[in-house]
Each structure stands twice: as structure tokens, then as C-alpha cells.
Amino acid sequence: MKYDAIVVGGGPSGMMTAITAAQRGKKILLLERMEKLGKKILATGNGRCNLSNSYLDEGCYRGEQPGFPYRLLEEFGLQELIQFFESLGMLMTETQGYYYPASFQASTVAETLIGKIKTLPIQVETGFEAETADKKKDTFRVYGNGVRYEGKNLVLAAGGCAQEKLGSNGSGYRLARGFHHRVTDTFPALVALEGKGSYFQWTAGVRNTCRVTVYANGEKIAAEKGEVQFTKYGISGIPVFQVSRYAINALRRKKKITVMLDLMPDMPTLKETAEEFRKYCGYKNTEEFFQGFLNKKLVYGILKRLGIRPEIPIRKLPAKDFRNILQMIRRFEIEISGYKGYDMAQITAGGVSTREVVPETLESKKLRGLYFTGELLDVDGTCGGYNLQWAFTSGYIAGRQIGKDDTN
Ligand SMILES: Cc1cc2nc3c(=O)[nH]c(=O)nc-3n(C[C@H](O)[C@H](O)[C@H](O)COP(=O)(O)OP(=O)(O)OC[C@H]3O[C@@H](n4cnc5c(N)ncnc54)[C@H](O)[C@@H]3O)c2cc1C
């Protein structure tokens, strides 16, 4: 049997492609290497699935052509996603610009998509890894598990390399290269950063709102504010994920990366307040005094880094040491030595070059009937629902184009 399209990858982008094309009367084969469709969706947004975001500017997506997704997002963006899920009986809800399923359960999103797939002319083969693919005359052939499937169109929706246990193992890049498509440099993104120094043992476990500023060879390259998680190896948390792509990119180009944390970004009068408190809190020791401002472990870490004994009475602390502590609260410097790998990254940066796909349809410029969607492409979004929105947008665009194909 020859399908109208074979979709490799049953993640959000592949499921969206399959649904959109099948709703237009096409016969689809959806291949998924895991035992279930949409496994990664279940892990998104800490199990709540942050699907999209009402805020959008030119900084939300990165890649060799960072402007690439915006035109398609205009065609199928947040409003269209809301309508799509409503047409499947699922409400979306918003908190501070971030969109979730109204149930706040990622499983609702996966089950809603799978439920719809069951009603459409979509044959699903799970536990099937597409190993190779080619095209002979006007037929794409996909091989795996000793079986061959044939289709008129082929959609590669296989994701990147992030978190192989959830499905994507980089095999999409191999399939794309097999069709002579260029894959840009790929690396883990939205991931924790590792720091040099022994002081992490004292600060591990702390969550603290910080302004995070990244410098490459002394030049500021990124900044973000939010809750930083201090770990045994360095720093994690959403603001760190947001700046990680810039830091990693520069690290890979052998630049010296320094992260400066302002540990009290919402306290512009720190110095004046501390001087005032010191006048009537002379009975406290240095550690107790600064615990009035900051998390205990951070205070201890700062004192250890500066070599100041915590038990010194604050009234006896030399003025220079007092100033240095305040300065370190403002500028807690971490030299970045590395970053966590794909097993901990939320996404893969880089991918199939967007220069080689038709920007309006996501069809290959090299081979008719071949499409690419989602994270497999060289499009990576920041944290906040941008990657899932892109997966759905790109899946919709490819599915719609396949649906238009009336050459049968
Ligand atoms: C822990 C975590 C949390 C996240 N949270 C969010 C969030 O809250 N909001 C957000 O926007 N984004 C989030 N993301 C990112 C988001 O999940 C991905 O960007 C998105 O799932 C990409 O969709 P996709 O369909 O392109 O690829 P994937 O979701 O990776 O799906 C690809 C599918 O293809 C299958 N596959 C791969 N190769 C083959 C093959 N050769 N043959 C057959 N099948 C194959 C895989 O098993 C997989 O099911 C998160 C990611 C992680 C890891």
C-alpha cells in the first residue's frame, strides 16, 4: 500500500502533521520508535505542558536564520493553536502570558492528539524506528525492522537529540543527510551550566531570584532575571536555561565565559540599608547579620569565598570586608567550565538548515515531497512554550501543504 504521506516521528510536530493532512482526506502512516506516541509531551512544563506564550519578539527564536519561524507563526500562532485544541475539545488557559492545557496536565495534550488520530485515516506504527529512507521515481521508501513502507510524501518530524529516553535520538539528522540536506552544528540548549570552583558545595540546593549576566571574554552577551537553582556542579533554572545557548555557543568557540549573578536584583538600596542596619545590629556576628538579607547558604558561601570568618562580630568587621561582601552580593562571579549534555537538555540547538527548505511550506528545496518539521529544523525557541508552539506550527504548515496535494 502506498500512503499519501509517511510521517517519521510521533511527537507534537509529527502528530500535528498527520492530523492536519488526514483531515484533508489524506492517508497517513505515522511511524514512532517508542512504544507510545508523544512521550516527550508528558515531560514538558514539569508535567503541565507549557504549550505557547502570548509574548513574541525577535529574540524568542534562534538559529542560523532566527527570523525564519515568524512568518509561519503569523499563519498558525497562539490563536490558531487555541482554536485547534478547542476543535478537539481541549481548553487552554493562560497564566502570566504562559499557556497550558486547562487541566494543567501534559497527559491531556498527548491524549487529545492521540484520541483525534484514532478517528482519522492515520495508521500508527509504534516501536518502529525508521533506519533509512530513499526516493525512487515518485515514491519515498522508508526502511526499518526489516519492513519497507512506501509513500508519496515523506515528513521527517523526528526531533533532535535531547533526552533520548523520551524518544529523539538524533536519527532524524541521519535521515536528512541521506537526502543531502545540510545539518548545522548541533548542541544541547536550555540546559544547566557547570562552574569552576569548590564553593558550590556550600551553595547547592539554594533557589534564589537573581539577575544573570553572561560575559564572553569580558563582553556582555546575554542577561536574564529569574529563579536560579544552585547545584553541586554550577547553576540551573529557567534564567540559566535562557542564557545557556549564548554561553555554550561562545564556550564552543573557546571564549572565556563568566556569569555574574546579582543575588539581590530587587534591592537597589542594599548598601544604604546594610549600613543602616549595622548601626543597631552590632550584637550580631557577620553570618547572622547578612542572613537578614540573604539565604543562609549563600551567606556562608560568600564568607568562605572571601575568607571571612562567619563568627566575627559585625561591629568589628573591617570596612573593606563589609564592602567586599556587599559587592559579592551584587556580583557573584562564576567562571563557566562546561554545560550539561543532551541527557539533561530540553532541546537541541541547530538542525536541518532552514536555507534548504521552502519557507512557506517546509518542503525541501532539493527534493519534491520531502518535508521537515519541529525541533529537527534549525529553529530553537527560548523557554516559555516557544518550542511546542513551533512544533505545532510547523506540523500544521507541512500537513496543510500535503493536504493540498491533488496530484493523485
Ligand atoms: C524535559 C523537557 C521539558 C520541556 N518543556 C517544554 C515546555 O514546557 N514548553 C515547550 O514549548 N517546550 C518544551 N520542551 C521542548 C519540546 O518538548 C520539544 O521542542 C518538542 O517536543 C519538539 O517536538 P518535535 O515533534 O519536533 O520532536 P519530539 O517531541 O522530540 O518528537 C520526535 C519523535 O520522533 C520519534 N523518532 C525519532 N527518530 C525516529 C525514527 N528514526 N523513527 C521513528 N520515530 C522516531 C521520537 O521517538 C519522538 O517521539 C521540553 C523538552 C524537555 C525534554
The ligand as an SDF file (V2000), in Angstrom:
LIG
                    3D

 53 58  0  0  0  0  0  0  0  0999 V2000
   12.0240   17.8730   29.9620 C   0  0  0  0  0  0  0  0  0  0  0  0
   11.5300   18.7300   28.8330 C   0  0  0  0  0  0  0  0  0  0  0  0
   10.6220   19.7480   29.0920 C   0  0  0  0  0  0  0  0  0  0  0  0
   10.1650   20.5650   28.0460 C   0  0  0  0  0  0  0  0  0  0  0  0
    9.2390   21.5180   28.3340 N   0  0  0  0  0  0  0  0  0  0  0  0
    8.7670   22.2860   27.3250 C   0  0  0  0  0  0  0  0  0  0  0  0
    7.7280   23.2350   27.5700 C   0  0  0  0  0  0  0  0  0  0  0  0
    7.1550   23.3060   28.6690 O   0  0  0  0  0  0  0  0  0  0  0  0
    7.3350   24.0380   26.5390 N   0  0  0  0  0  0  0  0  0  0  0  0
    7.8940   23.9260   25.2770 C   0  0  0  0  0  0  0  0  0  0  0  0
    7.4980   24.6810   24.3930 O   0  0  0  0  0  0  0  0  0  0  0  0
    8.8400   23.0060   25.0110 N   0  0  0  0  0  0  0  0  0  0  0  0
    9.2750   22.1820   25.9900 C   0  0  0  0  0  0  0  0  0  0  0  0
   10.2270   21.2330   25.7190 N   0  0  0  0  0  0  0  0  0  0  0  0
   10.7090   21.0920   24.3170 C   0  0  0  0  0  0  0  0  0  0  0  0
    9.6530   20.3670   23.4550 C   0  0  0  0  0  0  0  0  0  0  0  0
    9.1920   19.2220   24.1400 O   0  0  0  0  0  0  0  0  0  0  0  0
   10.2450   19.9500   22.1060 C   0  0  0  0  0  0  0  0  0  0  0  0
   10.8400   21.0530   21.4690 O   0  0  0  0  0  0  0  0  0  0  0  0
    9.1520   19.3580   21.2170 C   0  0  0  0  0  0  0  0  0  0  0  0
    8.6620   18.1610   21.7900 O   0  0  0  0  0  0  0  0  0  0  0  0
    9.6830   19.0550   19.8140 C   0  0  0  0  0  0  0  0  0  0  0  0
    8.6660   18.4180   19.0880 O   0  0  0  0  0  0  0  0  0  0  0  0
    9.0230   17.5070   17.8380 P   0  0  0  0  0  0  0  0  0  0  0  0
    7.7630   16.8350   17.4310 O   0  0  0  0  0  0  0  0  0  0  0  0
    9.7590   18.2870   16.8340 O   0  0  0  0  0  0  0  0  0  0  0  0
   10.0670   16.4310   18.3850 O   0  0  0  0  0  0  0  0  0  0  0  0
    9.9180   15.3600   19.5590 P   0  0  0  0  0  0  0  0  0  0  0  0
    8.9370   15.7880   20.5540 O   0  0  0  0  0  0  0  0  0  0  0  0
   11.3000   15.0640   20.0060 O   0  0  0  0  0  0  0  0  0  0  0  0
    9.2960   14.1190   18.8080 O   0  0  0  0  0  0  0  0  0  0  0  0
   10.0400   13.3760   17.8640 C   0  0  0  0  0  0  0  0  0  0  0  0
    9.5010   11.9680   17.8620 C   0  0  0  0  0  0  0  0  0  0  0  0
   10.1340   11.2270   16.8210 O   0  0  0  0  0  0  0  0  0  0  0  0
   10.4590    9.9340   17.2720 C   0  0  0  0  0  0  0  0  0  0  0  0
   11.5620    9.4700   16.4460 N   0  0  0  0  0  0  0  0  0  0  0  0
   12.8140    9.9600   16.4020 C   0  0  0  0  0  0  0  0  0  0  0  0
   13.5450    9.3140   15.4760 N   0  0  0  0  0  0  0  0  0  0  0  0
   12.7240    8.3970   14.9230 C   0  0  0  0  0  0  0  0  0  0  0  0
   12.8980    7.4230   13.9080 C   0  0  0  0  0  0  0  0  0  0  0  0
   14.0670    7.2930   13.2670 N   0  0  0  0  0  0  0  0  0  0  0  0
   11.8610    6.6120   13.5920 N   0  0  0  0  0  0  0  0  0  0  0  0
   10.6560    6.7380   14.2290 C   0  0  0  0  0  0  0  0  0  0  0  0
   10.4440    7.6470   15.2140 N   0  0  0  0  0  0  0  0  0  0  0  0
   11.4620    8.4740   15.5420 C   0  0  0  0  0  0  0  0  0  0  0  0
   10.8070   10.1400   18.7230 C   0  0  0  0  0  0  0  0  0  0  0  0
   10.6820    8.9660   19.4710 O   0  0  0  0  0  0  0  0  0  0  0  0
    9.8190   11.2300   19.1500 C   0  0  0  0  0  0  0  0  0  0  0  0
    8.6320   10.6830   19.6510 O   0  0  0  0  0  0  0  0  0  0  0  0
   10.6690   20.3850   26.7260 C   0  0  0  0  0  0  0  0  0  0  0  0
   11.5740   19.3540   26.4760 C   0  0  0  0  0  0  0  0  0  0  0  0
   12.0050   18.5350   27.5060 C   0  0  0  0  0  0  0  0  0  0  0  0
   12.9760   17.4220   27.1970 C   0  0  0  0  0  0  0  0  0  0  0  0
  1  2  1  0
  2  3  1  0
  2 52  2  0
  3  4  2  0
  4  5  1  0
  4 50  1  0
  5  6  2  0
  6  7  1  0
  6 13  1  0
  7  8  2  0
  7  9  1  0
  9 10  1  0
 10 11  2  0
 10 12  1  0
 12 13  2  0
 13 14  1  0
 14 15  1  0
 14 50  1  0
 15 16  1  0
 16 17  1  0
 16 18  1  0
 18 19  1  0
 18 20  1  0
 20 21  1  0
 20 22  1  0
 22 23  1  0
 23 24  1  0
 24 25  2  0
 24 26  1  0
 24 27  1  0
 27 28  1  0
 28 29  2  0
 28 30  1  0
 28 31  1  0
 31 32  1  0
 32 33  1  0
 33 34  1  0
 33 48  1  0
 34 35  1  0
 35 36  1  0
 35 46  1  0
 36 37  1  0
 36 45  1  0
 37 38  2  0
 38 39  1  0
 39 40  1  0
 39 45  2  0
 40 41  1  0
 40 42  2  0
 42 43  1  0
 43 44  2  0
 44 45  1  0
 46 47  1  0
 46 48  1  0
 48 49  1  0
 50 51  2  0
 51 52  1  0
 52 53  1  0
M  END
$$$$
